[in-house]
């Protein structure tokens, strides 16, 4: 777990503690990231074990050297006993789904039966509305399929397995009536459960189909029936695996609530320390962007400028938000960009990076997030490089609001020209704007008030700033924020030591020194992470040598590198 990034660790923990049905998928994903000298891959429809050219010990798991499909095949491999191959009698489906070939006919039947009363139910009582659809579905299947014949065949097989004499006509009829009544009752219960579930999971886009495209609306109901049964099977599996496991975590937000600002902020709170106002603002920015690209909002695109010192968590917050929403993003250093025709990284190359991060999917790339870091560097410098700085801002002006950008992608014979529309891309620029913070006399009491005129004085073009309607200020990190961050960052390392039969401890003196030094150097959270990795690298490399021992990092360790080692009070096996 200590070698996972925060998102991987959260996903694995969630799957292990709650989502039992997805544990195997998570395990396969993690196994595919194992950084070993050898890789398991697919070669000519066979499994091959080959050297891993990217092998590097003691690094985080950012790449997949193994084939997930091959690993999944190995995990699923089982011995098939003779008994498992023999057929077993099963009950007919209590809630028969409409066959794919008949979905169009069934949708047309539903449309023909929509009247004023049905439309009123759709608004006032959605469970009752769905129940009407299910009544039509039951009648439709009775006319179009041999469901009742299948039922009678199943009854005969059931009675035969129960050793009921066929000559006992009275007993036979009674048994059939009992079975039929039980199935009718169970079917009614299932229909009621589905109607309630559908009403809770219906969303704005589906409601819109009721008015704009009724065939698609009713086919969506049929698709949701399959989803409903899939969820019921997963829940049944969870209860079977852990019948007495208490639910320690709150249930996840409903599908229609997952992309609300509060849901996004709740996710960010797990990773980003402090910065309450910034998290609220950026959660709203990302929520609006997601709803807009899904066609659920008529709001205009609102790009954002994030202003704050280095190490205050600007980049990390954006990375976590895009990961939560599963939106591709690209981070580019604005200071490295050059106008077209100059030597260097031209502005259109950042769109090539976004296209690559979107798995070479144009539609996903056109809905992605482009992040320009150190944007304040485009306003700094003297007259000698003013033309370069102004040129980059001018080229960005052409595409930030609406436009089309083209770039070459690929090499040799595979090279092609890709064009992307930027109408729905979200642009976020980050900068310190150090001059504004130094000039602020009330810096220690509150955040500086920053206007467009202040930013123009820092060299930013007025036309460029007009494209960014949101201003987000990040507070400078303080001793409390960094102390909490240090405790969080230490936890996975301490778990790694515990798994190796050892222990890791930082003295209060060492923690204070690390936090104060990070504040003094102005490196913030990113600098503190870097210092921890440098400090613990020698210990982690020889971790197996410390079995049964506790490694204590104190003030002397930070001065001369000497780690205090003592036996564990209760050695771990």
C-alpha positions as CSV (number, residue, x, y, z in Angstrom):
1,X,0.0,0.0,0.0
2,X,2.9,2.4,0.7
3,X,3.9,2.2,-3.0
4,X,0.5,3.3,-4.2
5,X,-0.4,6.9,-5.0
6,X,-3.3,8.3,-2.9
7,X,-5.9,7.6,-5.5
8,X,-4.8,4.0,-5.9
9,X,-4.7,3.4,-2.2
10,X,-8.2,4.9,-1.7
11,X,-9.6,2.7,-4.5
12,X,-8.1,-0.4,-3.1
13,X,-9.2,0.3,0.4
14,X,-12.8,1.0,-0.7
15,X,-13.0,-2.2,-2.7
16,X,-11.6,-4.3,0.1
17,X,-13.9,-2.9,2.8
18,X,-17.1,-2.3,0.9
19,X,-17.2,-3.3,-2.8
20,X,-16.4,-7.0,-2.5
21,X,-17.6,-7.7,-6.0
22,X,-14.9,-5.4,-7.4
23,X,-12.0,-6.6,-5.3
24,X,-10.9,-9.0,-8.0
25,X,-10.8,-6.2,-10.6
26,X,-8.8,-3.9,-8.3
27,X,-6.5,-6.8,-7.4
28,X,-5.9,-7.4,-11.2
29,X,-5.2,-3.7,-11.7
30,X,-2.7,-3.6,-8.8
31,X,-1.0,-6.8,-10.0
32,X,-0.5,-5.3,-13.4
33,X,1.4,-2.4,-11.8
34,X,3.8,-4.7,-9.8
35,X,7.3,-3.3,-10.6
36,X,9.2,-6.6,-11.1
37,X,12.3,-7.4,-13.2
38,X,10.0,-9.7,-15.3
39,X,6.8,-8.9,-17.1
40,X,3.8,-11.2,-18.0
41,X,2.5,-10.3,-21.4
42,X,0.5,-11.7,-24.3
43,X,2.5,-13.0,-27.3
44,X,1.0,-14.7,-30.3
45,X,-2.1,-15.8,-28.3
46,X,0.1,-17.2,-25.6
47,X,1.4,-16.1,-22.2
48,X,5.1,-15.0,-22.2
49,X,7.4,-14.0,-19.4
50,X,10.0,-11.5,-20.6
51,X,12.4,-9.0,-19.1
52,X,10.9,-5.7,-17.9
53,X,12.9,-2.9,-19.6
54,X,11.3,-0.3,-17.4
55,X,12.2,-2.0,-14.1
56,X,13.4,0.4,-11.4
57,X,13.4,-0.6,-7.8
58,X,11.8,1.6,-5.1
59,X,9.6,3.8,-7.3
60,X,5.9,4.5,-7.2
61,X,3.6,2.3,-9.4
62,X,2.9,4.6,-12.3
63,X,3.1,2.1,-15.2
64,X,1.6,-1.3,-16.1
65,X,4.4,-3.7,-17.2
66,X,2.0,-6.7,-17.2
67,X,-1.0,-7.6,-19.4
68,X,-4.2,-7.2,-17.3
69,X,-6.0,-9.7,-19.5
70,X,-3.4,-12.4,-18.9
71,X,-3.4,-11.7,-15.2
72,X,-7.2,-11.9,-15.1
73,X,-7.1,-15.2,-17.0
74,X,-4.7,-16.6,-14.4
75,X,-6.9,-15.3,-11.5
76,X,-10.0,-16.8,-13.0
77,X,-8.5,-20.3,-13.8
78,X,-10.3,-23.1,-12.0
79,X,-10.5,-26.9,-12.1
80,X,-13.9,-28.0,-13.4
81,X,-15.2,-31.0,-11.6
82,X,-17.6,-33.4,-13.3
83,X,-20.5,-32.4,-11.0
84,X,-20.1,-28.7,-12.0
85,X,-20.7,-29.6,-15.7
86,X,-24.0,-31.4,-15.1
87,X,-27.1,-29.2,-15.6
88,X,-29.2,-28.3,-12.6
89,X,-32.9,-27.3,-12.8
90,X,-33.5,-23.6,-12.5
91,X,-36.6,-21.5,-12.0
92,X,-38.0,-19.4,-14.9
93,X,-37.0,-15.8,-14.8
94,X,-39.4,-14.0,-12.4
95,X,-38.9,-10.7,-14.1
96,X,-38.6,-11.6,-17.8
97,X,-36.7,-8.9,-19.9
98,X,-37.9,-7.9,-23.3
99,X,-35.6,-9.5,-26.0
100,X,-33.5,-7.1,-28.0
101,X,-35.3,-7.9,-31.2
102,X,-38.6,-6.9,-29.7
103,X,-37.5,-3.7,-27.9
104,X,-38.6,-1.4,-30.8
105,X,-42.0,-3.0,-31.0
106,X,-42.5,-2.8,-27.2
107,X,-41.4,0.9,-27.2
108,X,-44.1,1.6,-29.9
109,X,-46.7,-0.2,-27.7
110,X,-45.8,2.0,-24.8
111,X,-46.0,5.2,-26.9
112,X,-49.5,4.2,-28.1
113,X,-50.6,3.7,-24.4
114,X,-49.4,7.1,-23.2
115,X,-52.3,9.4,-22.3
116,X,-52.9,12.4,-20.1
117,X,-53.2,10.2,-17.0
118,X,-49.9,8.5,-17.7
119,X,-48.1,11.8,-18.3
120,X,-49.5,13.1,-14.9
121,X,-48.1,9.9,-13.2
122,X,-44.7,10.6,-14.8
123,X,-44.5,13.9,-12.9
124,X,-46.4,13.1,-9.7
125,X,-45.7,9.4,-9.0
126,X,-42.8,7.9,-10.9
127,X,-43.0,4.4,-9.2
128,X,-46.7,4.2,-10.3
129,X,-45.7,5.3,-13.8
130,X,-43.1,2.5,-14.1
131,X,-45.6,0.0,-12.7
132,X,-47.9,0.8,-15.6
133,X,-45.1,0.2,-18.0
134,X,-44.4,-3.2,-16.3
135,X,-48.0,-4.1,-16.7
136,X,-47.8,-3.5,-20.4
137,X,-44.5,-5.4,-20.5
138,X,-46.1,-8.5,-18.8
139,X,-49.0,-8.5,-21.3
140,X,-46.7,-7.9,-24.2
141,X,-44.5,-10.9,-23.3
142,X,-47.5,-13.1,-22.8
143,X,-48.6,-12.3,-26.4
144,X,-45.2,-12.4,-28.1
145,X,-43.3,-15.2,-26.3
146,X,-44.0,-18.7,-24.9
147,X,-43.4,-17.7,-21.3
148,X,-46.4,-19.6,-20.0
149,X,-45.4,-22.8,-21.8
150,X,-41.9,-22.5,-20.3
151,X,-43.6,-22.1,-16.9
152,X,-45.6,-25.2,-17.2
153,X,-42.6,-27.2,-18.4
154,X,-40.7,-26.0,-15.4
155,X,-43.6,-27.0,-13.1
156,X,-43.6,-30.5,-14.5
157,X,-39.8,-30.8,-14.0
158,X,-40.1,-29.4,-10.4
159,X,-42.9,-31.9,-9.5
160,X,-40.9,-34.8,-11.0
161,X,-37.8,-33.8,-8.9
162,X,-40.1,-33.6,-5.8
163,X,-41.2,-37.2,-6.4
164,X,-44.9,-36.3,-6.8
165,X,-46.8,-39.2,-8.5
166,X,-48.1,-38.1,-11.8
167,X,-51.3,-40.1,-11.3
168,X,-52.2,-37.9,-8.3
169,X,-54.0,-35.3,-10.4
170,X,-55.4,-33.4,-7.4
171,X,-52.0,-33.0,-5.8
172,X,-50.5,-32.0,-9.2
173,X,-53.0,-29.2,-9.7
174,X,-52.6,-28.0,-6.1
175,X,-48.8,-27.9,-6.5
176,X,-48.9,-26.0,-9.7
177,X,-51.3,-23.4,-8.2
178,X,-49.0,-23.0,-5.2
179,X,-45.9,-22.5,-7.3
180,X,-47.7,-20.1,-9.7
181,X,-49.0,-18.0,-6.8
182,X,-45.5,-17.8,-5.2
183,X,-44.0,-16.7,-8.5
184,X,-46.7,-14.1,-9.0
185,X,-46.0,-12.7,-5.5
186,X,-42.3,-12.7,-6.0
187,X,-42.7,-11.0,-9.4
188,X,-44.9,-8.3,-7.9
189,X,-42.2,-7.7,-5.2
190,X,-39.5,-7.4,-7.8
191,X,-41.6,-5.1,-9.9
192,X,-42.2,-2.8,-7.0
193,X,-38.5,-2.8,-6.0
194,X,-37.6,-1.9,-9.6
195,X,-40.2,0.9,-9.9
196,X,-38.8,2.5,-6.6
197,X,-35.2,2.0,-7.7
198,X,-35.9,3.6,-11.2
199,X,-37.6,6.6,-9.6
200,X,-34.6,7.2,-7.4
201,X,-32.1,6.9,-10.3
202,X,-33.9,8.8,-13.0
203,X,-31.9,11.9,-14.1
204,X,-32.6,15.1,-16.0
205,X,-31.3,13.7,-19.3
206,X,-33.6,10.7,-19.1
207,X,-36.6,12.9,-18.2
208,X,-35.9,15.0,-21.3
209,X,-36.2,11.9,-23.5
210,X,-39.7,11.5,-22.3
211,X,-40.7,14.6,-24.2
212,X,-38.1,14.6,-27.0
213,X,-37.6,11.0,-28.0
214,X,-40.1,8.5,-26.5
215,X,-38.7,5.4,-28.2
216,X,-35.3,6.1,-26.7
217,X,-36.9,6.8,-23.3
218,X,-38.7,3.4,-23.2
219,X,-35.6,1.6,-24.4
220,X,-33.7,3.3,-21.6
221,X,-36.2,1.8,-19.1
222,X,-35.4,-1.6,-20.5
223,X,-31.7,-1.0,-20.2
224,X,-32.1,0.1,-16.6
225,X,-33.9,-3.2,-15.8
226,X,-30.7,-5.1,-16.7
227,X,-28.7,-2.7,-14.6
228,X,-31.1,-3.2,-11.7
229,X,-30.6,-6.9,-11.7
230,X,-26.9,-6.5,-12.0
231,X,-26.8,-4.4,-8.8
232,X,-29.0,-6.9,-7.0
233,X,-26.6,-9.7,-7.8
234,X,-23.7,-7.6,-6.6
235,X,-25.4,-6.8,-3.3
236,X,-26.3,-10.5,-2.8
237,X,-22.7,-11.4,-3.4
238,X,-21.6,-8.8,-0.8
239,X,-24.0,-10.2,1.8
240,X,-22.8,-13.8,1.0
241,X,-19.1,-12.8,1.5
242,X,-19.5,-10.7,4.6
243,X,-23.0,-11.1,6.2
244,X,-22.0,-9.5,9.4
245,X,-19.6,-6.8,8.2
246,X,-20.9,-3.4,9.4
247,X,-21.1,-0.5,7.0
248,X,-18.4,1.8,8.5
249,X,-18.5,4.4,5.7
250,X,-21.4,6.5,4.5
251,X,-23.0,5.3,1.3
252,X,-21.6,6.9,-1.9
253,X,-23.6,9.7,-3.4
254,X,-26.4,8.9,-5.8
255,X,-25.5,9.1,-9.5
256,X,-27.2,12.4,-10.0
257,X,-25.4,13.9,-6.9
258,X,-21.9,12.6,-7.6
259,X,-21.0,15.7,-9.7
260,X,-22.4,18.3,-7.4
261,X,-20.0,20.9,-5.9
262,X,-20.4,19.4,-2.4
263,X,-19.6,15.8,-3.6
264,X,-16.5,17.0,-5.4
265,X,-15.4,19.0,-2.4
266,X,-16.0,16.0,-0.1
267,X,-13.6,14.0,-2.3
268,X,-11.0,16.8,-2.3
269,X,-11.2,17.0,1.5
270,X,-9.7,13.5,1.7
271,X,-6.5,14.7,0.0
272,X,-6.1,18.5,0.1
273,X,-5.4,20.0,3.5
274,X,-6.8,23.4,4.3
275,X,-7.6,25.8,1.4
276,X,-11.4,25.7,2.2
277,X,-12.4,28.7,-0.1
278,X,-10.2,27.4,-2.9
279,X,-11.8,23.9,-2.7
280,X,-15.3,25.3,-2.7
281,X,-14.6,27.6,-5.7
282,X,-12.8,24.9,-7.8
283,X,-15.5,22.3,-6.9
284,X,-18.0,24.6,-8.4
285,X,-15.8,25.2,-11.5
286,X,-15.5,21.5,-12.1
287,X,-19.1,20.7,-11.4
288,X,-20.2,23.4,-13.9
289,X,-17.8,22.1,-16.5
290,X,-19.0,18.5,-16.1
291,X,-22.6,19.4,-16.3
292,X,-22.0,21.6,-19.3
293,X,-20.2,18.9,-21.3
294,X,-23.0,16.5,-20.4
295,X,-25.6,18.9,-21.7
296,X,-27.1,19.4,-18.2
297,X,-26.4,23.1,-17.9
298,X,-26.8,26.2,-20.1
299,X,-24.1,28.1,-18.3
300,X,-21.3,29.6,-20.4
301,X,-17.8,28.3,-20.0
302,X,-16.0,29.8,-17.1
303,X,-12.2,29.5,-17.1
304,X,-10.3,30.1,-13.9
305,X,-7.1,31.8,-12.7
306,X,-5.6,30.2,-9.6
307,X,-3.2,32.5,-7.7
308,X,-1.1,31.4,-4.8
309,X,2.5,30.7,-3.6
310,X,4.4,27.6,-4.8
311,X,3.6,24.5,-2.8
312,X,0.1,25.7,-1.8
313,X,-1.5,22.7,-3.5
314,X,-2.9,24.3,-6.7
315,X,-1.7,21.6,-9.1
316,X,-2.5,18.7,-6.7
317,X,-6.1,20.0,-6.2
318,X,-6.8,20.0,-10.0
319,X,-5.2,16.6,-10.4
320,X,-7.5,15.1,-7.8
321,X,-10.6,16.8,-9.2
322,X,-10.0,15.6,-12.8
323,X,-9.3,12.1,-11.5
324,X,-12.6,12.1,-9.5
325,X,-14.6,13.2,-12.6
326,X,-12.6,10.9,-14.9
327,X,-11.8,13.9,-17.2
328,X,-8.5,14.0,-19.2
329,X,-6.2,16.9,-18.3
330,X,-2.8,18.2,-19.4
331,X,-0.4,20.3,-17.3
332,X,2.0,22.6,-19.2
333,X,4.6,25.1,-18.0
334,X,3.6,28.3,-19.7
335,X,7.1,29.6,-19.4
336,X,8.3,26.9,-21.8
337,X,5.8,27.9,-24.6
338,X,6.8,29.9,-27.6
339,X,4.8,31.6,-30.4
340,X,4.6,29.7,-33.7
341,X,7.8,30.2,-35.7
342,X,10.0,30.5,-32.6
343,X,12.4,27.8,-31.5
344,X,10.9,25.9,-28.5
345,X,7.6,24.2,-27.6
346,X,4.9,25.8,-29.7
347,X,1.5,26.4,-28.0
348,X,-0.3,23.9,-30.2
349,X,1.8,21.0,-28.7
350,X,0.0,21.2,-25.4
351,X,-3.1,20.1,-27.3
352,X,-1.2,17.1,-28.6
353,X,-0.4,16.2,-25.0
354,X,-4.1,16.5,-24.0
355,X,-5.1,14.4,-27.0
356,X,-2.6,11.7,-25.9
357,X,-3.9,11.8,-22.3
358,X,-7.4,11.4,-23.6
359,X,-6.4,8.0,-25.1
360,X,-6.3,9.6,-28.5
361,X,-10.0,10.1,-28.4
362,X,-11.0,13.4,-30.0
363,X,-14.3,13.8,-28.2
364,X,-12.8,13.2,-24.8
365,X,-9.9,15.6,-25.5
366,X,-12.4,18.3,-26.6
367,X,-14.0,18.1,-23.2
368,X,-10.8,18.0,-21.2
369,X,-8.9,20.4,-18.9
370,X,-5.8,22.4,-20.0
371,X,-3.7,23.7,-17.1
372,X,-1.1,26.3,-17.7
373,X,1.3,26.6,-14.8
374,X,3.6,29.6,-14.0
375,X,1.4,31.9,-16.2
376,X,2.8,34.9,-14.3
377,X,6.1,34.3,-16.1
378,X,4.4,35.5,-19.3
379,X,4.2,38.9,-17.7
380,X,7.7,39.1,-16.4
381,X,11.0,40.1,-18.0
382,X,12.3,43.1,-19.9
383,X,11.7,44.7,-23.3
384,X,14.0,42.2,-25.0
385,X,11.6,39.3,-24.6
386,X,8.3,41.3,-24.5
387,X,7.5,40.2,-28.1
388,X,7.8,36.5,-27.1
389,X,5.6,36.9,-24.0
390,X,3.0,38.9,-25.8
391,X,3.0,36.5,-28.7
392,X,2.2,33.5,-26.4
393,X,-0.7,35.3,-24.8
394,X,-2.0,36.3,-28.3
395,X,-1.9,32.8,-29.6
396,X,-3.7,31.5,-26.5
397,X,-6.4,34.2,-27.0
398,X,-7.3,32.6,-30.3
399,X,-8.3,29.2,-28.8
400,X,-9.2,29.7,-25.1
401,X,-12.8,30.9,-25.7
402,X,-13.7,29.2,-29.0
403,X,-11.6,28.0,-31.8
404,X,-10.0,25.1,-33.6
405,X,-6.4,24.0,-33.1
406,X,-4.5,21.6,-35.4
407,X,-1.3,19.8,-34.7
408,X,0.9,16.9,-36.1
409,X,0.6,13.7,-34.1
410,X,2.7,10.5,-34.6
411,X,6.0,9.8,-36.4
412,X,6.9,8.8,-39.9
413,X,4.2,7.1,-41.9
414,X,1.9,7.2,-38.9
415,X,2.0,11.0,-38.7
416,X,-1.4,12.6,-39.0
417,X,-3.0,16.0,-38.6
418,X,-5.4,16.2,-35.7
419,X,-7.9,19.1,-35.2
420,X,-9.6,19.8,-31.9
421,X,-12.4,22.2,-31.1
422,X,-11.8,24.2,-27.9
423,X,-15.4,25.4,-27.3
424,X,-15.9,23.0,-24.4
425,X,-12.4,22.7,-23.1
426,X,-11.8,24.1,-19.6
427,X,-8.7,26.3,-19.3
428,X,-7.1,26.9,-15.9
429,X,-4.0,29.0,-15.4
430,X,-1.8,29.0,-12.3
431,X,0.6,31.6,-11.0
432,X,2.3,33.0,-7.9
433,X,2.3,36.7,-9.0
434,X,4.8,37.3,-6.2
435,X,4.7,41.0,-6.6
436,X,1.1,41.2,-5.5
437,X,1.8,39.2,-2.3
438,X,4.8,41.3,-1.4
439,X,2.8,44.5,-1.9
440,X,0.0,43.3,0.3
441,X,0.3,45.0,3.7
442,X,-2.4,42.8,5.3
443,X,-0.9,39.5,4.1
444,X,-0.9,37.9,7.6
445,X,-4.5,38.9,8.3
446,X,-6.3,37.9,5.1
447,X,-5.7,37.1,1.5
448,X,-4.8,40.0,-0.9
449,X,-7.6,41.5,-3.0
450,X,-6.5,41.1,-6.6
451,X,-8.2,42.9,-9.5
452,X,-7.6,42.8,-13.2
453,X,-5.6,46.0,-13.0
454,X,-3.2,44.4,-10.5
455,X,-2.7,41.5,-12.9
456,X,-2.3,43.9,-15.9
457,X,0.5,45.7,-13.9
458,X,2.2,42.3,-13.7
459,X,2.3,42.1,-17.5
460,X,-0.9,40.2,-18.3
461,X,-2.9,41.4,-21.3
462,X,-6.4,42.7,-20.6
463,X,-7.8,40.7,-23.5
464,X,-6.2,37.6,-22.0
465,X,-7.7,38.2,-18.6
466,X,-11.2,38.7,-20.0
467,X,-11.2,35.0,-21.0
468,X,-11.0,34.0,-17.3
469,X,-14.1,34.9,-15.2
470,X,-13.1,33.0,-12.0
471,X,-10.4,34.2,-9.6
472,X,-9.3,31.6,-7.0
473,X,-6.8,32.6,-4.3
474,X,-4.8,29.9,-2.5
475,X,-3.6,30.7,1.0
476,X,0.1,30.4,1.8
477,X,0.7,27.1,3.7
478,X,1.1,27.6,7.5
479,X,2.6,25.4,10.2
480,X,-0.7,23.7,11.0
481,X,-1.3,22.7,7.4
482,X,2.2,21.3,6.9
483,X,2.1,19.4,10.2
484,X,-1.2,17.7,9.2
485,X,0.3,17.0,5.7
486,X,3.4,15.5,7.3
487,X,1.3,13.1,9.5
488,X,-0.7,12.0,6.4
489,X,2.4,11.4,4.3
490,X,4.2,9.5,7.1
491,X,1.3,7.0,7.5
492,X,1.9,4.9,4.3
493,X,5.6,4.7,5.1
494,X,4.8,3.5,8.6
495,X,2.5,0.9,7.2
496,X,5.3,-0.3,4.9
497,X,7.7,-0.7,7.8
498,X,5.0,-2.5,9.9
499,X,4.4,-5.0,7.0
500,X,8.2,-5.7,7.0
501,X,8.2,-6.5,10.7
502,X,9.7,-3.1,11.7
503,X,8.5,0.3,12.8
504,X,9.1,3.9,11.9
505,X,8.8,6.8,14.2
506,X,9.5,10.6,13.9
507,X,10.2,12.5,17.0
508,X,8.3,15.8,17.7
509,X,11.6,17.6,17.3
510,X,12.2,16.1,13.8
511,X,8.6,17.0,12.7
512,X,9.0,20.6,13.8
513,X,12.3,20.9,12.0
514,X,10.9,19.6,8.7
515,X,7.8,21.8,8.8
516,X,9.7,25.0,9.8
517,X,12.4,24.3,7.2
518,X,9.7,23.9,4.5
519,X,8.1,27.2,5.5
520,X,11.5,28.9,5.6
521,X,12.5,27.7,2.1
522,X,9.0,28.5,0.7
523,X,8.7,25.0,-0.9
524,X,5.4,24.2,0.8
525,X,3.8,20.8,0.4
526,X,5.7,19.6,-2.6
527,X,9.0,20.4,-1.0
528,X,8.0,18.4,2.2
529,X,7.2,15.4,0.1
530,X,10.6,15.6,-1.6
531,X,12.4,15.8,1.7
532,X,10.6,12.8,3.1
533,X,11.6,10.6,0.1
534,X,15.2,11.7,0.4
535,X,15.3,11.0,4.1
536,X,13.7,7.6,4.0
537,X,15.3,6.2,0.9
538,X,18.3,4.5,2.6
539,X,16.1,2.9,5.2
540,X,13.5,1.6,2.7
541,X,16.3,0.2,0.5
542,X,17.5,-2.0,3.3
543,X,14.1,-2.5,5.0
544,X,14.5,-6.2,5.5
545,X,17.6,-5.6,7.7
546,X,15.4,-3.8,10.3
547,X,13.0,-6.7,11.0
548,X,12.2,-6.6,14.8
549,X,13.6,-3.1,15.1
550,X,12.2,0.4,15.4
551,X,13.8,3.2,13.4
552,X,13.5,6.6,15.1
553,X,14.1,9.8,13.1
554,X,15.1,12.6,15.5
555,X,16.9,15.9,15.4
556,X,20.4,14.3,15.1
557,X,19.2,12.3,12.1
558,X,18.4,15.5,10.2
559,X,21.8,16.9,11.1
560,X,24.1,14.0,10.5
561,X,21.9,11.3,8.9
562,X,22.3,8.9,11.8
563,X,19.1,6.9,12.5
564,X,18.4,5.8,16.1
565,X,17.5,2.0,16.1
566,X,16.1,0.1,19.0
567,X,14.3,-3.3,19.5
568,X,10.6,-3.4,19.2
569,X,8.7,-3.8,22.4
570,X,6.4,-6.4,20.7
571,X,8.3,-7.7,17.7
572,X,6.2,-8.5,14.6
573,X,6.4,-11.8,12.9
